[in-house]
Amino acid sequence: MLKKTNFFLIIIFTFFVNSYSFSENKILFIDIEYIYFNSNAGKIVNKKVQSQTNQINDEFSGYKEIIKEQREKLINQKNILSQEELQKKSIDLEKKIKEYNKIISNKNKKLIKYKNETKIEFTKKLTKVVAEYASNNSIEMIIKKDNILIGKNDLDATKEVLDLFNENIKTIEVN
């Protein structure tokens, strides 16, 4: 009987010790996209991306207008020009369209490359800030908010990390 009681006490004691040690783990989560779009450095990058996007859209609209005018001019000259000349001008117009499309495509590729590079640089800098935050606050694990199904709001450290990021990182430079 005494053996059973001791065994039972050992099991209960072990259970409470283990549950106590698990309750000491500190795990938080952060919203990386929120930090990217709302940090001072992120706002600068996003403003530049938006400006370049608007510039590309304006150029595209200009090219579209030029092509439209040249196409209308070609249609109006349809009865005046010979078949060979009409075909030649039509081929030239198609070449211009391809050339404009290539220019816009190259600019879009450069913009996408810039966005990707800034996102990588942002992630590197954010990782350093998050590591510092975790170290200073005895946090064992910080998880992306995207990877969480349900979590208490008091485990969200986004605001604190955003403040620390704004304090330490002024710009995001890409070569």
MOWO-V198480 format. One record per helix or strand. SS is the DSSP state (~ for helix, > for strand). FROM is the first residue (numbers start at 1). LEN is the number of residues. If there is no record, write none. Layout:
BEGIN
ss;from;len
SS;FROM;LEN
SS;FROM;LEN
END
This chain:
BEGIN
ss;from;len
~;2;22
>;27;4
~;32;7
~;40;37
~;83;54
>;141;4
~;145;3
~;153;3
>;156;1
~;158;11
END
